[in-house]
Amino acid sequence: MFRYLLTIPSADRRIIRLLVADVGVHALDRVRQRFRADELSRWPAEARRLDDPKVGSALVWTATSALLALADAVAAGDVTADAATEVAVRIAGAVLPRMEVIRSQ
């Protein structure tokens, strides 16, 4: 999933980051809700089975924000795609420790 994120053009990732990070722009609330629902559907069912679904949602949203920042670091040349992928796997494993993280090569 992270490798796919790296293929999204930087300008498009900025729009996604706006949806994720700037919840104060209420004109985007409907789009943000749709994006959030779509993002939650991409994570394993285990992420939605936490004791509190709101906590699970917040964890996925937090991980999404971190992965977007990491993808921006790759685009800026601050880190290689391979190194960033390793970090992405660790982020996913730390945020959702009960889910099995599968790396696709």
N, CA, C and O atoms as CSV, one atom per row, in Angstrom:
chain,resi,resn,atom,element,x,y,z
A,1,MET,N,N,0.830,-1.188,0.000
A,1,MET,CA,C,0.000,0.000,0.000
A,1,MET,C,C,0.877,1.255,0.000
A,1,MET,O,O,0.564,2.231,-0.682
A,2,PHE,N,N,1.965,1.230,0.758
A,2,PHE,CA,C,2.839,2.398,0.812
A,2,PHE,C,C,3.501,2.634,-0.535
A,2,PHE,O,O,3.645,3.781,-0.958
A,3,ARG,N,N,3.909,1.560,-1.220
A,3,ARG,CA,C,4.524,1.727,-2.549
A,3,ARG,C,C,3.555,2.424,-3.506
A,3,ARG,O,O,3.974,3.241,-4.326
A,4,TYR,N,N,2.269,2.105,-3.406
A,4,TYR,CA,C,1.269,2.790,-4.223
A,4,TYR,C,C,1.217,4.271,-3.871
A,4,TYR,O,O,1.117,5.120,-4.756
A,5,LEU,N,N,1.284,4.577,-2.596
A,5,LEU,CA,C,1.253,5.965,-2.143
A,5,LEU,C,C,2.399,6.761,-2.764
A,5,LEU,O,O,2.246,7.944,-3.068
A,6,LEU,N,N,3.538,6.113,-2.950
A,6,LEU,CA,C,4.692,6.782,-3.553
A,6,LEU,C,C,4.453,7.142,-5.018
A,6,LEU,O,O,5.112,8.037,-5.549
A,7,THR,N,N,3.530,6.463,-5.667
A,7,THR,CA,C,3.269,6.739,-7.089
A,7,THR,C,C,2.316,7.921,-7.291
A,7,THR,O,O,2.185,8.429,-8.404
A,8,ILE,N,N,1.667,8.350,-6.240
A,8,ILE,CA,C,0.743,9.487,-6.346
A,8,ILE,C,C,1.560,10.764,-6.492
A,8,ILE,O,O,2.464,10.999,-5.690
A,9,PRO,N,N,1.272,11.590,-7.483
A,9,PRO,CA,C,2.027,12.837,-7.663
A,9,PRO,C,C,1.992,13.706,-6.399
A,9,PRO,O,O,1.001,13.724,-5.669
A,10,SER,N,N,3.078,14.413,-6.163
A,10,SER,CA,C,3.208,15.231,-4.948
A,10,SER,C,C,2.049,16.196,-4.758
A,10,SER,O,O,1.561,16.370,-3.641
A,11,ALA,N,N,1.604,16.827,-5.845
A,11,ALA,CA,C,0.494,17.791,-5.738
A,11,ALA,C,C,-0.778,17.098,-5.260
A,11,ALA,O,O,-1.532,17.663,-4.468
A,12,ASP,N,N,-1.018,15.888,-5.733
A,12,ASP,CA,C,-2.200,15.143,-5.308
A,12,ASP,C,C,-2.069,14.699,-3.855
A,12,ASP,O,O,-3.051,14.692,-3.113
A,13,ARG,N,N,-0.849,14.326,-3.448
A,13,ARG,CA,C,-0.632,13.963,-2.045
A,13,ARG,C,C,-0.874,15.153,-1.135
A,13,ARG,O,O,-1.345,14.988,-0.010
A,14,ARG,N,N,-0.558,16.350,-1.610
A,14,ARG,CA,C,-0.816,17.559,-0.794
A,14,ARG,C,C,-2.304,17.721,-0.545
A,14,ARG,O,O,-2.714,18.111,0.548
A,15,ILE,N,N,-3.110,17.429,-1.543
A,15,ILE,CA,C,-4.567,17.513,-1.375
A,15,ILE,C,C,-5.021,16.489,-0.339
A,15,ILE,O,O,-5.848,16.796,0.519
A,16,ILE,N,N,-4.490,15.292,-0.416
A,16,ILE,CA,C,-4.844,14.257,0.547
A,16,ILE,C,C,-4.423,14.686,1.950
A,16,ILE,O,O,-5.163,14.495,2.915
A,17,ARG,N,N,-3.225,15.268,2.057
A,17,ARG,CA,C,-2.756,15.729,3.368
A,17,ARG,C,C,-3.672,16.814,3.928
A,17,ARG,O,O,-3.908,16.875,5.135
A,18,LEU,N,N,-4.184,17.664,3.047
A,18,LEU,CA,C,-5.127,18.691,3.495
A,18,LEU,C,C,-6.364,18.035,4.107
A,18,LEU,O,O,-6.860,18.475,5.145
A,19,LEU,N,N,-6.852,16.989,3.461
A,19,LEU,CA,C,-8.013,16.280,3.994
A,19,LEU,C,C,-7.712,15.637,5.343
A,19,LEU,O,O,-8.547,15.650,6.248
A,20,VAL,N,N,-6.520,15.080,5.467
A,20,VAL,CA,C,-6.161,14.351,6.679
A,20,VAL,C,C,-5.795,15.295,7.821
A,20,VAL,O,O,-6.240,15.113,8.955
A,21,ALA,N,N,-4.985,16.298,7.513
A,21,ALA,CA,C,-4.392,17.110,8.578
A,21,ALA,C,C,-5.205,18.332,8.965
A,21,ALA,O,O,-5.213,18.711,10.137
A,22,ASP,N,N,-5.883,18.955,8.028
A,22,ASP,CA,C,-6.539,20.226,8.329
A,22,ASP,C,C,-8.037,20.044,8.478
A,22,ASP,O,O,-8.809,20.360,7.572
A,23,VAL,N,N,-8.436,19.531,9.629
A,23,VAL,CA,C,-9.858,19.272,9.869
A,23,VAL,C,C,-10.636,20.550,10.144
A,23,VAL,O,O,-11.854,20.511,10.323
A,24,GLY,N,N,-9.941,21.682,10.179
A,24,GLY,CA,C,-10.602,22.963,10.414
A,24,GLY,C,C,-11.261,23.543,9.180
A,24,GLY,O,O,-12.016,24.510,9.282
A,25,VAL,N,N,-10.991,22.972,8.016
A,25,VAL,CA,C,-11.611,23.448,6.774
A,25,VAL,C,C,-12.921,22.664,6.604
A,25,VAL,O,O,-12.958,21.598,5.990
A,26,HIS,N,N,-13.985,23.231,7.169
A,26,HIS,CA,C,-15.258,22.508,7.217
A,26,HIS,C,C,-15.910,22.330,5.851
A,26,HIS,O,O,-16.766,21.461,5.687
A,27,ALA,N,N,-15.527,23.123,4.889
A,27,ALA,CA,C,-16.074,22.955,3.543
A,27,ALA,C,C,-15.684,21.591,2.964
A,27,ALA,O,O,-16.328,21.099,2.038
A,28,LEU,N,N,-14.627,20.986,3.513
A,28,LEU,CA,C,-14.155,19.687,3.017
A,28,LEU,C,C,-14.664,18.512,3.847
A,28,LEU,O,O,-14.252,17.375,3.618
A,29,ASP,N,N,-15.543,18.765,4.799
A,29,ASP,CA,C,-15.985,17.704,5.707
A,29,ASP,C,C,-16.584,16.508,4.975
A,29,ASP,O,O,-16.263,15.368,5.312
A,30,ARG,N,N,-17.432,16.731,3.997
A,30,ARG,CA,C,-18.062,15.606,3.290
A,30,ARG,C,C,-17.029,14.780,2.542
A,30,ARG,O,O,-17.063,13.550,2.579
A,31,VAL,N,N,-16.113,15.454,1.864
A,31,VAL,CA,C,-15.062,14.755,1.130
A,31,VAL,C,C,-14.168,14.014,2.115
A,31,VAL,O,O,-13.778,12.872,1.875
A,32,ARG,N,N,-13.848,14.672,3.222
A,32,ARG,CA,C,-13.002,14.060,4.254
A,32,ARG,C,C,-13.661,12.802,4.800
A,32,ARG,O,O,-12.982,11.792,4.987
A,33,GLN,N,N,-14.963,12.834,5.062
A,33,GLN,CA,C,-15.668,11.665,5.583
A,33,GLN,C,C,-15.631,10.508,4.587
A,33,GLN,O,O,-15.436,9.356,4.975
A,34,ARG,N,N,-15.817,10.813,3.317
A,34,ARG,CA,C,-15.760,9.764,2.293
A,34,ARG,C,C,-14.361,9.177,2.188
A,34,ARG,O,O,-14.191,7.963,2.084
A,35,PHE,N,N,-13.348,10.066,2.216
A,35,PHE,CA,C,-11.968,9.609,2.141
A,35,PHE,C,C,-11.634,8.746,3.357
A,35,PHE,O,O,-11.000,7.698,3.225
A,36,ARG,N,N,-12.056,9.183,4.521
A,36,ARG,CA,C,-11.776,8.439,5.756
A,36,ARG,C,C,-12.409,7.047,5.702
A,36,ARG,O,O,-11.777,6.060,6.077
A,37,ALA,N,N,-13.642,6.971,5.241
A,37,ALA,CA,C,-14.313,5.670,5.119
A,37,ALA,C,C,-13.563,4.775,4.137
A,37,ALA,O,O,-13.395,3.580,4.380
A,38,ASP,N,N,-13.119,5.354,3.037
A,38,ASP,CA,C,-12.360,4.585,2.054
A,38,ASP,C,C,-11.032,4.121,2.651
A,38,ASP,O,O,-10.620,2.978,2.450
A,39,GLU,N,N,-10.377,5.001,3.373
A,39,GLU,CA,C,-9.088,4.660,3.994
A,39,GLU,C,C,-9.263,3.540,5.021
A,39,GLU,O,O,-8.454,2.614,5.073
A,40,LEU,N,N,-10.304,3.623,5.825
A,40,LEU,CA,C,-10.560,2.569,6.812
A,40,LEU,C,C,-10.811,1.225,6.144
A,40,LEU,O,O,-10.438,0.181,6.679
A,41,SER,N,N,-11.443,1.252,4.977
A,41,SER,CA,C,-11.737,-0.004,4.283
A,41,SER,C,C,-10.480,-0.658,3.722
A,41,SER,O,O,-10.483,-1.854,3.434
A,42,ARG,N,N,-9.404,0.113,3.564
A,42,ARG,CA,C,-8.160,-0.448,3.028
A,42,ARG,C,C,-7.328,-1.187,4.069
A,42,ARG,O,O,-6.467,-1.993,3.715
A,43,TRP,N,N,-7.576,-0.921,5.342
A,43,TRP,CA,C,-6.823,-1.564,6.411
A,43,TRP,C,C,-7.513,-2.871,6.766
A,43,TRP,O,O,-8.721,-3.001,6.573
A,44,PRO,N,N,-6.782,-3.822,7.272
A,44,PRO,CA,C,-7.377,-5.123,7.624
A,44,PRO,C,C,-8.513,-4.979,8.630
A,44,PRO,O,O,-8.579,-4.014,9.392
A,45,ALA,N,N,-9.383,-5.942,8.612
A,45,ALA,CA,C,-10.532,-5.923,9.513
A,45,ALA,C,C,-10.094,-5.825,10.969
A,45,ALA,O,O,-10.826,-5.289,11.802
A,46,GLU,N,N,-8.915,-6.333,11.278
A,46,GLU,CA,C,-8.406,-6.270,12.661
A,46,GLU,C,C,-8.363,-4.829,13.160
A,46,GLU,O,O,-8.598,-4.570,14.340
A,47,ALA,N,N,-8.063,-3.892,12.261
A,47,ALA,CA,C,-7.984,-2.485,12.655
A,47,ALA,C,C,-9.337,-1.966,13.107
A,47,ALA,O,O,-9.402,-1.026,13.899
A,48,ARG,N,N,-10.409,-2.556,12.622
A,48,ARG,CA,C,-11.748,-2.111,12.996
A,48,ARG,C,C,-12.301,-2.900,14.176
A,48,ARG,O,O,-13.402,-2.610,14.645
A,49,ARG,N,N,-11.563,-3.886,14.661
A,49,ARG,CA,C,-12.039,-4.724,15.751
A,49,ARG,C,C,-11.439,-4.349,17.097
A,49,ARG,O,O,-11.537,-5.119,18.053
A,50,LEU,N,N,-10.835,-3.206,17.183
A,50,LEU,CA,C,-10.307,-2.785,18.472
A,50,LEU,C,C,-11.487,-2.559,19.419
A,50,LEU,O,O,-12.626,-2.428,18.971
A,51,ASP,N,N,-11.220,-2.513,20.707
A,51,ASP,CA,C,-12.288,-2.357,21.699
A,51,ASP,C,C,-13.167,-1.144,21.415
A,51,ASP,O,O,-14.379,-1.195,21.624
A,52,ASP,N,N,-12.572,-0.067,20.945
A,52,ASP,CA,C,-13.300,1.158,20.652
A,52,ASP,C,C,-13.103,1.504,19.178
A,52,ASP,O,O,-11.995,1.865,18.781
A,53,PRO,N,N,-14.151,1.401,18.358
A,53,PRO,CA,C,-14.019,1.687,16.927
A,53,PRO,C,C,-13.491,3.094,16.642
A,53,PRO,O,O,-12.813,3.311,15.638
A,54,LYS,N,N,-13.798,4.045,17.520
A,54,LYS,CA,C,-13.301,5.409,17.321
A,54,LYS,C,C,-11.785,5.453,17.494
A,54,LYS,O,O,-11.099,6.194,16.792
A,55,VAL,N,N,-11.271,4.667,18.418
A,55,VAL,CA,C,-9.825,4.593,18.604
A,55,VAL,C,C,-9.191,3.942,17.387
A,55,VAL,O,O,-8.160,4.405,16.899
A,56,GLY,N,N,-9.800,2.873,16.897
A,56,GLY,CA,C,-9.290,2.225,15.684
A,56,GLY,C,C,-9.253,3.187,14.519
A,56,GLY,O,O,-8.273,3.232,13.775
A,57,SER,N,N,-10.305,3.953,14.356
A,57,SER,CA,C,-10.369,4.952,13.292
A,57,SER,C,C,-9.276,6.001,13.456
A,57,SER,O,O,-8.620,6.383,12.488
A,58,ALA,N,N,-9.087,6.462,14.684
A,58,ALA,CA,C,-8.050,7.471,14.946
A,58,ALA,C,C,-6.657,6.916,14.665
A,58,ALA,O,O,-5.798,7.627,14.145
A,59,LEU,N,N,-6.434,5.655,15.007
A,59,LEU,CA,C,-5.136,5.044,14.731
A,59,LEU,C,C,-4.865,4.960,13.230
A,59,LEU,O,O,-3.764,5.267,12.773
A,60,VAL,N,N,-5.870,4.545,12.475
A,60,VAL,CA,C,-5.695,4.472,11.018
A,60,VAL,C,C,-5.450,5.864,10.448
A,60,VAL,O,O,-4.591,6.031,9.581
A,61,TRP,N,N,-6.184,6.854,10.916
A,61,TRP,CA,C,-6.030,8.233,10.441
A,61,TRP,C,C,-4.636,8.753,10.766
A,61,TRP,O,O,-4.018,9.432,9.946
A,62,THR,N,N,-4.140,8.438,11.956
A,62,THR,CA,C,-2.795,8.851,12.374
A,62,THR,C,C,-1.739,8.185,11.503
A,62,THR,O,O,-0.791,8.835,11.063
A,63,ALA,N,N,-1.902,6.902,11.256
A,63,ALA,CA,C,-0.951,6.189,10.403
A,63,ALA,C,C,-0.971,6.763,8.990
A,63,ALA,O,O,0.080,6.907,8.365
A,64,THR,N,N,-2.146,7.086,8.490
A,64,THR,CA,C,-2.256,7.676,7.156
A,64,THR,C,C,-1.478,8.980,7.080
A,64,THR,O,O,-0.764,9.220,6.106
A,65,SER,N,N,-1.608,9.811,8.079
A,65,SER,CA,C,-0.886,11.076,8.121
A,65,SER,C,C,0.625,10.840,8.121
A,65,SER,O,O,1.364,11.513,7.402
A,66,ALA,N,N,1.073,9.889,8.925
A,66,ALA,CA,C,2.505,9.586,8.993
A,66,ALA,C,C,3.018,9.046,7.661
A,66,ALA,O,O,4.112,9.410,7.229
A,67,LEU,N,N,2.252,8.194,7.013
A,67,LEU,CA,C,2.680,7.623,5.734
A,67,LEU,C,C,2.728,8.683,4.637
A,67,LEU,O,O,3.593,8.639,3.762
A,68,LEU,N,N,1.805,9.623,4.686
A,68,LEU,CA,C,1.847,10.728,3.726
A,68,LEU,C,C,3.111,11.565,3.923
A,68,LEU,O,O,3.762,11.949,2.951
A,69,ALA,N,N,3.452,11.842,5.165
A,69,ALA,CA,C,4.670,12.604,5.455
A,69,ALA,C,C,5.902,11.842,4.984
A,69,ALA,O,O,6.843,12.438,4.460
A,70,LEU,N,N,5.896,10.547,5.169
A,70,LEU,CA,C,7.013,9.719,4.737
A,70,LEU,C,C,7.142,9.714,3.208
A,70,LEU,O,O,8.248,9.773,2.672
A,71,ALA,N,N,6.012,9.645,2.522
A,71,ALA,CA,C,6.031,9.705,1.054
A,71,ALA,C,C,6.570,11.049,0.573
A,71,ALA,O,O,7.290,11.109,-0.423
A,72,ASP,N,N,6.228,12.112,1.267
A,72,ASP,CA,C,6.769,13.432,0.918
A,72,ASP,C,C,8.280,13.475,1.110
A,72,ASP,O,O,8.989,14.121,0.340
A,73,ALA,N,N,8.772,12.786,2.139
A,73,ALA,CA,C,10.218,12.736,2.374
A,73,ALA,C,C,10.927,12.000,1.235
A,73,ALA,O,O,12.039,12.368,0.857
A,74,VAL,N,N,10.295,10.975,0.696
A,74,VAL,CA,C,10.864,10.269,-0.459
A,74,VAL,C,C,10.900,11.200,-1.659
A,74,VAL,O,O,11.910,11.277,-2.360
A,75,ALA,N,N,9.797,11.912,-1.899
A,75,ALA,CA,C,9.723,12.833,-3.041
A,75,ALA,C,C,10.764,13.942,-2.935
A,75,ALA,O,O,11.287,14.410,-3.946
A,76,ALA,N,N,11.060,14.357,-1.711
A,76,ALA,CA,C,12.048,15.422,-1.498
A,76,ALA,C,C,13.481,14.900,-1.571
A,76,ALA,O,O,14.431,15.684,-1.574
A,77,GLY,N,N,13.634,13.593,-1.628
A,77,GLY,CA,C,14.972,13.016,-1.689
A,77,GLY,C,C,15.633,12.865,-0.329
A,77,GLY,O,O,16.836,12.619,-0.242
A,78,ASP,N,N,14.850,13.011,0.729
A,78,ASP,CA,C,15.395,12.905,2.079
A,78,ASP,C,C,15.640,11.468,2.509
A,78,ASP,O,O,16.448,11.211,3.401
A,79,VAL,N,N,14.938,10.525,1.871
A,79,VAL,CA,C,15.057,9.105,2.213
A,79,VAL,C,C,14.743,8.295,0.951
A,79,VAL,O,O,13.961,8.735,0.108
A,80,THR,N,N,15.348,7.119,0.823
A,80,THR,CA,C,15.068,6.277,-0.342
A,80,THR,C,C,13.712,5.600,-0.188
A,80,THR,O,O,13.193,5.473,0.921
A,81,ALA,N,N,13.149,5.172,-1.300
A,81,ALA,CA,C,11.864,4.475,-1.266
A,81,ALA,C,C,11.967,3.190,-0.459
A,81,ALA,O,O,11.044,2.847,0.280
A,82,ASP,N,N,13.082,2.474,-0.591
A,82,ASP,CA,C,13.244,1.227,0.160
A,82,ASP,C,C,13.309,1.487,1.659
A,82,ASP,O,O,12.657,0.792,2.438
A,83,ALA,N,N,14.086,2.477,2.065
A,83,ALA,CA,C,14.185,2.804,3.490
A,83,ALA,C,C,12.838,3.289,4.014
A,83,ALA,O,O,12.441,2.941,5.126
A,84,ALA,N,N,12.138,4.089,3.218
A,84,ALA,CA,C,10.832,4.598,3.633
A,84,ALA,C,C,9.825,3.464,3.771
A,84,ALA,O,O,8.977,3.490,4.663
A,85,THR,N,N,9.912,2.479,2.901
A,85,THR,CA,C,9.011,1.337,2.989
A,85,THR,C,C,9.248,0.574,4.284
A,85,THR,O,O,8.296,0.133,4.928
A,86,GLU,N,N,10.508,0.417,4.669
A,86,GLU,CA,C,10.820,-0.236,5.945
A,86,GLU,C,C,10.207,0.543,7.115
A,86,GLU,O,O,9.657,-0.049,8.043
A,87,VAL,N,N,10.309,1.862,7.058
A,87,VAL,CA,C,9.723,2.703,8.116
A,87,VAL,C,C,8.199,2.566,8.092
A,87,VAL,O,O,7.566,2.478,9.144
A,88,ALA,N,N,7.614,2.548,6.902
A,88,ALA,CA,C,6.160,2.417,6.778
A,88,ALA,C,C,5.664,1.121,7.415
A,88,ALA,O,O,4.628,1.109,8.079
A,89,VAL,N,N,6.396,0.042,7.213
A,89,VAL,CA,C,6.028,-1.239,7.813
A,89,VAL,C,C,6.085,-1.132,9.334
A,89,VAL,O,O,5.220,-1.667,10.029
A,90,ARG,N,N,7.089,-0.451,9.846
A,90,ARG,CA,C,7.210,-0.282,11.299
A,90,ARG,C,C,6.085,0.591,11.851
A,90,ARG,O,O,5.548,0.318,12.925
A,91,ILE,N,N,5.732,1.645,11.107
A,91,ILE,CA,C,4.630,2.510,11.547
A,91,ILE,C,C,3.343,1.702,11.635
A,91,ILE,O,O,2.636,1.755,12.641
A,92,ALA,N,N,3.044,0.957,10.582
A,92,ALA,CA,C,1.820,0.160,10.572
A,92,ALA,C,C,1.829,-0.853,11.708
A,92,ALA,O,O,0.808,-1.064,12.362
A,93,GLY,N,N,2.973,-1.478,11.943
A,93,GLY,CA,C,3.073,-2.461,13.014
A,93,GLY,C,C,2.950,-1.840,14.394
A,93,GLY,O,O,2.416,-2.460,15.313
A,94,ALA,N,N,3.446,-0.609,14.544
A,94,ALA,CA,C,3.376,0.060,15.845
A,94,ALA,C,C,1.986,0.610,16.119
A,94,ALA,O,O,1.507,0.553,17.251
A,95,VAL,N,N,1.341,1.138,15.099
A,95,VAL,CA,C,0.031,1.739,15.282
A,95,VAL,C,C,-1.035,0.671,15.456
A,95,VAL,O,O,-1.967,0.834,16.244
A,96,LEU,N,N,-0.898,-0.402,14.731
A,96,LEU,CA,C,-1.872,-1.490,14.800
A,96,LEU,C,C,-1.130,-2.782,15.118
A,96,LEU,O,O,-0.993,-3.645,14.251
A,97,PRO,N,N,-0.653,-2.923,16.344
A,97,PRO,CA,C,0.220,-4.041,16.677
A,97,PRO,C,C,-0.405,-5.423,16.525
A,97,PRO,O,O,0.314,-6.414,16.401
A,98,ARG,N,N,-1.718,-5.503,16.534
A,98,ARG,CA,C,-2.334,-6.831,16.415
A,98,ARG,C,C,-2.544,-7.266,14.977
A,98,ARG,O,O,-2.910,-8.413,14.718
A,99,MET,N,N,-2.313,-6.353,14.037
A,99,MET,CA,C,-2.507,-6.752,12.643
A,99,MET,C,C,-1.223,-7.335,12.089
A,99,MET,O,O,-0.130,-6.954,12.509
A,100,GLU,N,N,-1.346,-8.233,11.174
A,100,GLU,CA,C,-0.183,-8.807,10.533
A,100,GLU,C,C,0.208,-7.877,9.391
A,100,GLU,O,O,-0.601,-7.602,8.504
A,101,VAL,N,N,1.427,-7.404,9.412
A,101,VAL,CA,C,1.907,-6.509,8.373
A,101,VAL,C,C,2.556,-7.360,7.295
A,101,VAL,O,O,3.506,-8.097,7.556
A,102,ILE,N,N,2.040,-7.253,6.099
A,102,ILE,CA,C,2.563,-8.023,4.988
A,102,ILE,C,C,3.240,-7.069,4.030
A,102,ILE,O,O,2.634,-6.099,3.576
A,103,ARG,N,N,4.488,-7.341,3.724
A,103,ARG,CA,C,5.243,-6.512,2.795
A,103,ARG,C,C,5.190,-7.125,1.407
A,103,ARG,O,O,5.503,-8.302,1.234
A,104,SER,N,N,4.799,-6.344,0.428
A,104,SER,CA,C,4.857,-6.816,-0.946
A,104,SER,C,C,6.116,-6.234,-1.578
A,104,SER,O,O,6.430,-5.059,-1.386
A,105,GLN,N,N,6.801,-7.024,-2.297
A,105,GLN,CA,C,8.064,-6.589,-2.905
A,105,GLN,C,C,7.819,-5.943,-4.234
A,105,GLN,O,O,8.764,-5.514,-4.896
